[in-house]
Amino acid sequence: MSDPVRFLTSLGQALSAAALYREGHPAREKALDQAWVQLEALQKLDPSPNFSFLEDEVLYRQQALRDFKAWDWARRLTRAGVQRVEFDREATREDLSRFLSGVHKKVSTGQDDTSEARQLHRPSIRFGAVSLRGVTADLVVETATTEMAPYTLEDEIETIAWIHGEVQSTEQLPLAEANAVVRSLSLAMHSQSRMLLPLLQIKRYDQYTTTHATNVSVLSMALAEFVGLSPKDVREFGVAGLLHDLGKVRVPHEILVKAGALTEQELAVLRKHPVDGARLILAREKNLDLAATVAYEHHILLNGHGYPRFRYARDTHYASRLVHVCDVYDALCTVRPYRDAWETEQALAYLEERSGVDFEADLVQAFSGMMRLWTNQRLIMAEDAGRPARPSEPVFYSGPADGAAPPPPPPPPVTAIATTTPTTTASPPAPAAADAVTAETPAVSPPPDASPA
């Protein structure tokens, strides 16, 4: 008997016990203990397992489990709208107990568990509905129309705008406020029973720098979590994503919002922002070496092209490669003065096409799977967002999701994340003449000015 089969067998027994006995009953606790032991055993082989239930079929990571053909619990879960279950590596026995209670309520009454404890608890075990699309029967996690994130992010946007203003006027980074924004964004992402990606959509071109910092922070934390990094590393990646473009505070406003092509002189000014950002961060806090490294490296491609140029060839930091994927994706999906925003699938197709050339292949695979699996929402900003006046309530819409996520790649070594500082970061060289950020590519490739600057 395989580990997924053992776990599902114990899960069915625990669900049956939950239907028969009250919480705390010895029989219910014994069934919970057995299910927890089997989940721990399964996670030694697969840290983030997921299952889908389609009437008479049970799928483990999109592979049918023959032992569970016509499994009674598959039918009951499917009819109750519990058609997909995802487990994070951080799941605890208490999380499993909450999950069983929530699923039992869903199956027996058709209602979700809306208790305060469940709403406030980090969803390390997520469940929901899926739909079938197309002849290939790809699985897609649907976005419930009533399950919108209770966050407008208006306070976060105002804080980021204030941080940028402080750095611009004083060259001092308000670190406490930056950390507070990242914590708040993480709460917004985990505020529901499933992961949400609350991404901002601009309504004015001069909102780009602020909203882009927010979106890249959200996407970086989501991807870091998706590939299995620790909560501490996820937060550090979030701070790095938030500050990756900090050097743009030294770029004249008219260059940032210019509708036409930039001149060579303007491009030279713009391409100083990675070096300026790294210096601004290190001037505030030497322990922010990860954020400084990402600020310096986030425009350097996997093949070594981009800017600034290293004096000696070397690989960029894993965090820089991860943030680079998130940075390019959000830039492509955001309307700019010179082009319309790309659709999600168009942007993912570009990342996949340039995988292994501009972007690390494993990260692109994980990012594409994540975006097709987790809820992707764009919050449309009000005209005055980022100004002292508070914006109005945002409008939500869900991004497309056209396929099931592939298994994430093995988590990378993270022992050096907080300690490794490339020698070029501490004293970055002046930027050399930059290569084009993207090469000539087939139909899905953006025009030269579509890549993020």
C-alpha positions in Angstrom: 0.0 0.0 0.0 1.5 3.4 -1.0 1.7 6.4 1.3 -1.0 8.4 -0.5 -3.4 5.4 -0.2 -2.5 4.9 3.5 -3.2 8.5 4.2 -6.5 8.7 2.4 -7.6 5.5 4.1 -6.9 7.0 7.5 -8.4 10.3 6.4 -11.7 8.5 5.6 -11.7 6.9 9.0 -11.1 10.2 10.7 -13.9 11.8 8.7 -16.2 9.0 9.7 -15.2 9.4 13.4 -15.8 13.2 13.1 -19.4 12.4 12.0 -20.0 10.0 14.8 -18.3 11.5 17.8 -18.0 15.0 19.4 -14.7 16.9 19.5 -12.4 15.5 22.2 -14.0 12.0 22.2 -11.3 9.3 22.5 -12.4 7.5 19.4 -12.3 10.7 17.4 -8.9 11.7 18.8 -7.5 8.2 18.0 -8.6 8.4 14.4 -7.1 11.9 14.2 -3.8 10.6 15.5 -3.7 7.8 12.9 -4.4 10.3 10.1 -1.7 12.6 11.4 0.9 9.8 11.5 0.1 8.9 7.9 0.2 12.5 6.7 3.7 12.9 8.4 4.8 9.7 6.6 3.5 11.0 3.2 5.1 14.4 3.7 8.5 12.8 4.1 8.3 11.9 0.4 6.0 14.8 -0.8 6.1 17.9 1.5 3.1 19.5 -0.2 0.7 16.8 -1.3 -2.6 17.5 -3.0 -5.6 15.4 -3.8 -8.6 16.0 -6.1 -12.0 14.2 -5.9 -14.2 13.8 -9.0 -17.2 11.6 -8.1 -15.7 8.1 -8.7 -12.1 9.3 -9.3 -9.4 10.2 -6.7 -6.4 12.0 -8.1 -3.1 12.4 -6.3 -1.0 15.1 -8.0 -3.2 14.5 -11.1 -2.5 10.8 -11.1 -5.6 8.5 -10.6 -5.4 6.2 -7.6 -6.9 2.9 -8.7 -7.4 1.7 -5.1 -9.9 4.5 -4.6 -12.1 3.9 -7.6 -15.7 4.5 -6.4 -14.5 5.5 -2.9 -17.6 6.6 -1.0 -15.9 9.6 0.6 -14.8 10.8 -2.9 -18.5 11.1 -3.8 -19.5 12.8 -0.6 -16.7 15.3 -0.7 -17.3 16.1 -4.3 -21.0 16.7 -3.8 -20.2 19.0 -0.8 -17.9 21.1 -3.0 -14.7 19.7 -1.4 -13.1 18.6 -4.7 -9.5 19.5 -4.0 -7.4 19.4 -0.8 -3.8 20.9 -0.6 -1.4 20.4 2.3 1.5 22.6 3.1 4.7 21.2 4.7 4.0 23.4 7.8 0.7 21.7 8.6 0.3 20.6 12.2 -1.9 18.1 14.0 -4.0 21.0 15.1 -4.4 22.1 11.5 -5.5 18.7 10.5 -8.1 18.7 13.4 -9.4 22.0 12.1 -9.5 20.7 8.6 -11.6 17.7 9.7 -14.0 19.8 11.6 -14.4 22.2 8.6 -14.9 19.4 6.1 -17.3 17.6 8.4 -19.4 20.8 8.7 -19.3 21.2 4.9 -20.4 17.7 4.2 -23.1 17.5 6.9 -24.6 21.0 6.5 -23.3 22.3 3.2 -22.0 25.4 5.1 -18.4 26.6 5.5 -16.8 26.8 9.0 -16.9 30.6 9.7 -15.6 30.4 13.2 -13.1 33.1 14.2 -10.4 30.6 14.9 -10.6 29.2 11.4 -10.7 32.6 9.7 -7.7 33.9 11.6 -5.6 30.7 11.4 -3.0 30.3 8.7 -4.5 28.0 6.0 -1.8 25.3 5.8 -4.5 22.9 4.7 -6.8 24.3 1.9 -9.8 22.8 0.3 -12.4 24.0 -2.2 -14.1 23.3 -5.5 -12.6 22.5 -8.9 -14.0 22.5 -12.4 -13.3 20.5 -15.5 -12.3 22.4 -18.6 -11.6 20.9 -22.0 -11.2 17.4 -23.2 -8.0 16.9 -21.3 -9.9 17.3 -18.0 -7.4 19.7 -16.5 -8.2 20.6 -12.9 -8.7 24.3 -12.0 -9.3 25.7 -8.5 -12.2 28.0 -8.8 -12.5 31.4 -7.1 -15.7 31.5 -5.0 -17.6 34.7 -5.8 -18.3 35.3 -2.2 -14.8 34.7 -1.0 -13.1 38.0 -1.6 -10.1 39.2 0.4 -11.2 41.5 3.2 -8.2 43.8 2.4 -8.1 46.9 0.2 -4.4 47.4 0.8 -5.0 51.1 0.9 -3.0 51.5 4.1 -0.1 49.5 2.7 -0.1 51.6 -0.5 0.0 54.8 1.5 2.8 53.5 3.7 4.9 52.4 0.7 4.4 55.8 -1.0 5.5 57.4 2.3 8.5 55.1 2.5 9.6 56.1 -1.0 9.1 59.8 -0.1 11.2 59.4 3.0 14.0 57.7 1.2 13.9 60.3 -1.6 14.0 63.3 0.8 16.3 61.9 3.6 18.0 58.9 2.0 17.0 57.0 5.2 15.0 53.7 4.8 12.2 53.4 7.4 12.8 49.7 8.0 10.2 49.1 10.7 7.4 50.4 8.3 8.8 48.2 5.4 8.6 45.1 7.6 5.1 46.1 8.8 3.9 46.3 5.2 5.3 42.8 4.4 3.6 41.3 7.5 0.3 43.0 6.5 0.6 41.7 2.9 1.2 38.2 4.2 -1.9 38.4 6.3 -3.9 39.5 3.3 -2.6 36.5 1.3 -3.6 34.0 4.1 -6.9 35.6 5.1 -9.1 33.0 3.6 -9.3 29.2 3.6 -7.2 29.2 0.4 -4.2 31.2 -0.7 -5.0 34.6 -2.3 -2.7 36.8 -4.3 -4.0 40.3 -3.8 -2.4 42.2 -6.7 -3.0 45.8 -7.5 -4.0 47.2 -10.9 -3.1 50.9 -11.5 -5.4 53.5 -12.9 -2.7 56.2 -13.3 0.7 55.6 -14.8 2.4 57.4 -11.9 1.1 54.8 -9.5 3.3 52.1 -11.1 6.4 52.3 -8.8 4.3 51.9 -5.6 1.9 49.2 -6.9 4.7 47.3 -8.6 6.6 47.1 -5.3 3.5 45.8 -3.6 2.8 43.2 -6.3 6.4 41.9 -6.5 6.5 41.5 -2.7 3.2 39.5 -2.8 4.4 37.3 -5.7 7.8 36.8 -4.2 6.4 35.6 -0.9 3.9 33.4 -2.6 6.5 31.7 -4.8 8.9 31.3 -2.0 6.2 29.6 0.0 5.1 27.5 -3.0 8.6 26.1 -3.4 8.8 25.2 0.2 11.0 27.9 1.9 10.7 28.5 5.6 8.4 31.2 7.0 11.4 33.3 7.9 12.9 33.1 4.4 9.5 33.8 2.9 9.3 37.1 4.9 12.9 38.0 3.9 12.0 37.4 0.2 8.9 39.6 0.7 11.1 42.5 2.0 13.5 42.0 -0.9 10.6 42.1 -3.3 9.2 45.2 -1.7 12.5 47.1 -1.9 13.9 45.7 -5.2 13.2 49.0 -7.1 14.0 51.3 -4.3 16.7 52.9 -6.4 14.0 54.4 -8.6 13.5 57.2 -6.0 16.6 58.7 -7.6 15.2 58.5 -11.1 13.4 61.7 -12.3 9.7 61.4 -12.3 9.4 62.4 -16.0 11.5 59.5 -17.0 9.4 57.0 -15.0 6.2 58.1 -16.6 7.4 59.0 -20.1 5.0 57.6 -22.7 7.5 57.4 -25.6 10.8 55.6 -26.0 13.6 56.7 -23.7 16.7 58.3 -25.0 20.1 56.8 -24.4 20.8 59.4 -21.7 17.5 58.6 -20.0 18.1 54.9 -20.2 21.5 55.4 -18.6 19.9 57.2 -15.7 17.2 54.6 -15.3 19.7 51.7 -15.4 21.5 53.1 -12.4 18.6 52.2 -10.1 19.8 48.7 -9.1 23.1 50.1 -7.9 21.4 53.1 -6.2 18.9 50.8 -4.5 21.6 48.4 -3.1 23.5 51.4 -1.7 20.4 53.0 -0.1 19.5 49.7 1.6 23.0 48.9 2.9 23.4 52.5 4.1 20.4 51.9 6.4 21.0 48.3 7.6 23.9 46.0 7.0 21.8 43.0 7.9 19.6 43.7 4.8 22.2 42.1 2.6 19.6 39.9 1.0 17.4 42.8 0.0 20.5 44.7 -1.2 21.6 41.8 -3.3 18.2 41.5 -4.9 18.0 45.2 -5.6 21.4 45.0 -7.3 20.8 41.8 -9.3 17.1 41.8 -10.3 17.8 42.9 -13.8 20.6 40.4 -14.5 19.4 37.5 -16.6 20.2 33.8 -16.2 22.5 34.0 -19.2 24.5 36.9 -17.6 23.0 39.6 -19.8 21.1 42.6 -18.4 22.4 45.2 -16.1 24.5 46.1 -14.1 27.4 43.9 -15.4 29.5 41.9 -13.0 33.2 42.5 -13.1 33.6 38.7 -13.0 31.2 36.1 -14.2 29.2 34.4 -11.4 25.6 33.3 -10.7 23.1 35.6 -9.2 21.6 34.8 -5.8 18.6 32.4 -5.8 16.5 35.2 -4.3 17.4 37.5 -7.2 16.4 34.9 -9.7 13.1 34.3 -7.9 12.3 38.0 -7.6 13.3 38.5 -11.3 10.5 36.1 -12.4 7.9 37.9 -10.3 9.2 41.4 -11.4 8.9 40.6 -15.1 5.5 38.9 -14.7 4.0 41.9 -12.9 5.5 44.4 -15.3 4.0 42.6 -18.3 0.6 42.3 -16.6 0.5 46.1 -15.8 -0.6 48.8 -18.2 2.2 51.1 -19.2 2.1 54.4 -21.1 3.4 52.7 -24.2 1.4 49.4 -24.1 -1.6 47.6 -22.7 -1.4 45.1 -19.9 -0.8 41.5 -20.9 -3.2 38.7 -20.0 -2.0 36.2 -17.4 -1.6 33.4 -19.9 0.3 35.6 -22.4 2.8 36.6 -19.7 3.2 33.1 -18.5 3.8 31.9 -22.0 6.6 34.5 -22.3 8.2 33.4 -19.1 8.0 29.8 -20.2 9.5 30.6 -23.6 12.5 32.4 -22.0 12.9 29.7 -19.4 16.5 28.5 -19.2 17.7 31.6 -21.0 16.5 34.7 -19.1 14.9 32.9 -16.1 15.7 29.8 -14.0 13.6 26.9 -15.5 12.5 25.4 -12.1 11.3 28.8 -10.9 9.3 29.5 -14.0 7.7 26.0 -13.8 6.8 26.6 -10.1 5.6 30.2 -10.8 3.4 29.1 -13.7 1.9 26.3 -11.7 1.3 28.6 -8.7 -0.5 31.2 -10.8 -2.8 28.6 -12.3 -3.5 27.1 -8.9 -3.8 29.9 -6.4 -6.4 32.6 -6.5 -5.1 35.6 -8.4 -6.9 38.9 -7.8 -6.2 42.4 -9.1 -7.5 45.2 -6.9 -8.2 48.2 -9.1 -6.7 51.3 -7.5 -8.7 54.5 -7.1 -7.5 57.6 -8.9 -6.1 59.1 -5.7 -4.5 56.0 -4.3 -1.0 56.6 -2.9 -1.9 60.1 -2.0 -3.0 61.3 1.5 -6.7 60.9 0.7 -7.9 57.4 1.2 -8.9 55.4 -1.9 -12.4 54.1 -2.4 -13.3 50.4 -2.2 -11.4 48.4 -4.9 -13.0 46.2 -7.5 -12.0 42.6 -7.7 -11.6 40.3 -10.6 -10.0 36.9 -10.9 -7.1 36.2 -13.3 -7.4 33.2 -15.6 -6.5 29.8 -14.5 -6.1 27.3 -17.3 -4.3 24.3 -15.9 -3.4 22.4 -12.8 -0.1 23.1 -11.1 2.8 20.8 -11.7 4.6 19.5 -8.6 6.9 22.2 -7.3 10.6 21.6 -7.7 12.6 20.5 -4.7 13.3 23.4 -2.4 16.7 25.0 -2.9 19.3 25.2 -0.2 18.5 28.2 2.0 21.3 28.1 4.5 23.0 30.9 2.7 20.0 33.1 2.2 20.5 35.3 5.2 24.3 35.2 5.3 25.6 35.2 1.7 26.5 38.6 0.4 28.2 38.7 -3.0 31.3 40.9 -2.9 30.0 43.1 -5.6 26.9 44.0 -3.6 28.7 45.6 -0.7 30.4 48.0 -3.1 28.6 47.8 -6.4 30.5 48.9 -9.5 29.2 51.6 -11.8 26.8 50.1 -14.3 28.2 49.3 -17.7 26.4 49.7 -20.9 23.4 47.5 -20.6 22.3 44.7 -22.9 18.8 44.5 -24.1 16.8 43.0 -21.3 15.2 40.5 -23.7 16.4 38.9 -26.9 14.6 38.7 -30.2 12.1 35.9 -29.6 9.0 34.4 -31.4 5.4 35.5 -31.4 4.8 35.7 -27.6 7.8 37.9 -26.9 7.2 41.5 -25.9 8.5 44.5 -27.9 11.9 45.9 -26.6 10.1 48.4 -24.4 7.8 45.8 -22.8 10.3 44.4 -20.4 10.4 46.0 -17.0 13.1 48.7 -16.5 
